[in-house]
């Protein structure tokens, strides 16, 4: 029992000393790191100044050597002051012309990009026009469906004739002289916004509406409708023409 107590006392005495030594070592290490960082920072600044000084010296030496060579030509009589002046002016003009050349090259490059973009736009317009001429139509449940390309809103001449024929056949079949028209289109979830989708659908519906107006259908008998996203032939770009008997 007595021996254990002495060991505990010795451990209790030794432990604070160990902590003090460890703390001192840590403090010395941190101090060493700080000193090293400060020295490296100072050395980097000095090295940077040295590089700048050497670069300035090299430039000065190049200018001095060029100036000395030119002055030597003047002193030796090989070149007159006026000739040297003309040479300086010529070099300045050469530099200005070179700067203008670089500017023109950049402008030509920018112009080339603009021309390429313009060609792309023209090609896209041609593609849209060709797609509008190849519009497809189908009859589903006695309703005429017009399929459009992505952003196409126009009707081809063939499509307009099909609309007129469809209306005539409906009137003959039902023995009526007047019809009501519902122009139905789907919201497109792939459009940037619902507003964009509605604007495209409205433009398509108005173009179709004009065909009916030209064929004697009254504006009050034509309704434009939007429905929730619905695909026809895996596409949202369509208008469905629904004909109904007029009450009159």
C-alpha positions in Angstrom: 0.0 0.0 0.0 2.8 2.4 0.9 4.7 1.6 -2.3 1.6 2.3 -4.4 1.1 5.6 -2.8 4.8 6.6 -3.5 4.3 5.6 -7.2 1.2 7.7 -7.4 3.0 10.7 -5.8 5.9 10.3 -8.2 3.5 10.1 -11.2 1.6 13.2 -10.0 4.9 15.1 -9.7 6.2 13.9 -13.1 3.1 14.6 -15.2 3.0 18.5 -14.8 6.7 18.5 -15.8 6.0 16.5 -18.9 3.2 18.8 -19.9 5.4 21.8 -19.4 8.1 20.3 -21.7 5.5 19.4 -24.4 4.1 22.9 -24.3 7.6 24.4 -24.6 8.3 22.2 -27.6 5.1 23.1 -29.3 5.7 26.8 -28.7 9.2 26.5 -30.1 7.9 24.6 -33.2 5.3 27.3 -33.9 7.8 30.0 -33.4 10.2 28.3 -35.8 7.4 28.0 -38.4 6.5 31.6 -38.1 10.1 32.7 -38.4 10.6 30.5 -41.5 7.4 31.9 -43.1 8.6 35.5 -42.5 12.0 34.7 -43.9 10.5 33.1 -47.0 8.2 36.0 -47.6 11.0 38.5 -47.3 13.2 36.4 -49.7 10.4 36.2 -52.2 10.0 40.0 -52.2 13.7 40.4 -52.6 13.8 37.9 -55.5 10.9 39.7 -57.2 12.7 43.0 -56.9 15.9 41.4 -58.2 14.0 40.0 -61.3 12.4 43.4 -62.0 15.7 45.1 -61.7 17.4 42.7 -64.0 14.6 43.1 -66.6 14.8 46.8 -66.4 18.6 46.6 -66.8 18.3 44.4 -69.8 15.8 46.8 -71.4 18.1 49.7 -70.6 21.1 47.9 -72.1 19.1 47.1 -75.3 18.0 50.7 -75.6 21.5 52.1 -74.8 23.1 49.7 -77.3 20.6 50.7 -80.0 21.1 54.4 -79.3 24.9 54.1 -79.2 24.9 52.3 -82.5 22.7 54.9 -84.1 24.9 57.7 -82.6 28.0 55.9 -83.9 26.5 55.9 -87.4 25.9 59.7 -87.1 29.4 60.4 -85.7 31.0 58.3 -88.4 29.2 60.2 -91.1 27.4 57.1 -92.4 24.0 58.5 -91.5 22.9 62.1 -91.1 20.7 63.5 -88.4 17.9 63.9 -91.0 18.3 60.4 -92.2 18.2 59.1 -88.6 15.1 61.1 -88.0 13.4 59.7 -91.1 14.4 56.2 -89.9 12.7 56.8 -86.6 9.6 58.2 -88.3 9.6 55.2 -90.6 9.8 52.8 -87.7 6.9 54.6 -86.0 4.8 54.3 -89.1 5.7 50.6 -89.5 4.5 50.1 -85.9 1.3 52.0 -86.5 0.6 50.0 -89.7 1.3 46.8 -87.9 -1.2 47.7 -85.2 -3.8 48.6 -87.9 -3.1 45.3 -89.6 -3.7 43.4 -86.3 -6.9 45.4 -85.8 -8.2 44.6 -89.3 -7.4 40.9 -88.8 -9.4 40.9 -85.6 -12.3 42.7 -87.3 -12.2 40.3 -90.2 -12.3 37.4 -87.8 -15.3 38.8 -86.0 -17.0 39.5 -89.4 -16.3 35.9 -90.4 -18.1 34.7 -87.3 -21.0 37.0 -88.0 -21.2 35.7 -91.6 -21.2 32.1 -90.4 -24.0 32.9 -87.9 -26.0 34.6 -90.7 -25.5 31.5 -92.9 -26.8 29.3 -90.0 -29.9 31.5 -89.6 -30.6 31.4 -93.4 -30.2 27.6 -93.4 -32.6 27.3 -90.5 -35.1 29.6 -92.2 -34.8 27.5 -95.4 -35.3 24.3 -93.3 -38.4 25.7 -91.6 -39.8 26.8 -94.9 -39.3 23.3 -96.4 -40.8 21.7 -93.3 -43.9 23.9 -93.6 -44.4 22.9 -97.2 -44.3 19.2 -96.1 -46.9 19.6 -93.3 -48.6 16.4 -92.5 -52.3 16.1 -91.8 -54.5 13.3 -90.5 -58.1 12.7 -89.6 -58.8 11.3 -86.1 -62.4 10.7 -85.0 -63.6 13.0 -87.8 -61.3 15.8 -86.6 -58.6 17.2 -88.9 -55.2 17.3 -87.2 -52.4 19.4 -88.6 -48.8 18.5 -87.5 -46.2 21.2 -87.4 -42.4 21.3 -87.2 -40.8 22.7 -84.0 -41.4 26.4 -84.3 -43.4 26.5 -87.6 -46.7 28.5 -87.5 -47.6 28.9 -91.1 -50.0 26.8 -93.2 -48.9 25.4 -96.6 -51.2 25.9 -99.6 -51.9 22.1 -99.6 -53.0 22.3 -96.0 -55.3 25.2 -96.6 -57.0 23.2 -99.4 -57.3 20.2 -97.1 -59.1 22.4 -94.5 -61.5 23.7 -97.1 -62.2 20.2 -98.4 -62.7 18.9 -94.8 -65.2 21.6 -94.0 -67.1 21.0 -97.3 -67.3 17.2 -96.6 -68.6 17.8 -93.1 -71.3 20.2 -94.3 -72.4 17.9 -97.1 -72.4 14.9 -94.7 -74.5 16.6 -92.0 -76.5 18.6 -94.5 -75.8 22.0 -92.8 -75.0 25.4 -94.2 -73.1 26.7 -91.2 -70.6 25.1 -88.8 -68.9 26.0 -85.5 -65.1 25.5 -85.3 -63.0 24.7 -82.3 -59.2 25.1 -82.9 -57.6 23.0 -80.2 -53.9 22.9 -79.4 -51.7 21.4 -76.6 -49.4 23.2 -74.2 -45.9 22.2 -74.9 -43.8 21.2 -71.8 -40.7 21.3 -73.9 -41.1 25.1 -74.6 -38.9 27.5 -72.6 -42.0 28.9 -70.8 -45.8 28.3 -70.9 -46.1 31.8 -72.4 -43.9 30.9 -75.4 -45.9 27.7 -75.9 -49.2 29.7 -75.9 -47.8 32.3 -78.3 -46.8 29.7 -80.8 -50.2 27.9 -80.4 -52.1 31.2 -80.8 -50.2 32.1 -84.0 -51.0 28.7 -85.5 -54.7 28.9 -84.5 -55.0 32.5 -85.9 -53.5 31.3 -89.3 -56.0 28.5 -89.3 -58.8 30.8 -88.3 -58.1 33.1 -91.3 -58.7 30.1 -93.6 -62.2 29.6 -92.1 -62.9 33.3 -92.3 -62.0 33.4 -96.0 -64.5 30.5 -96.5 -67.4 32.3 -94.9 -67.3 31.0 -91.3 -68.2 33.9 -88.9 -65.6 34.9 -86.3 -68.2 34.3 -83.5 -68.4 30.7 -84.6 -64.6 30.1 -84.2 -63.2 29.3 -80.7 -59.5 28.9 -79.8 -58.7 26.4 -77.0 -55.6 25.3 -75.1 -55.5 21.9 -73.4 -53.0 20.3 -71.0 -50.0 18.7 -72.6 -51.1 15.9 -74.9 -49.0 14.2 -77.6 -50.2 13.2 -81.0 -47.7 11.0 -83.0 -45.1 11.7 -80.2 -45.4 15.5 -80.8 -46.9 18.5 -79.0 -46.8 20.6 -82.2 -50.3 20.2 -83.6 -53.7 21.8 -84.0 -56.9 19.8 -84.0 -59.8 21.2 -86.0 -63.1 20.2 -84.4 -66.2 20.9 -86.5 -69.7 21.0 -85.0 -73.1 21.7 -86.3 -74.3 25.3 -85.9 -77.5 25.9 -83.9 -78.9 28.1 -86.7 
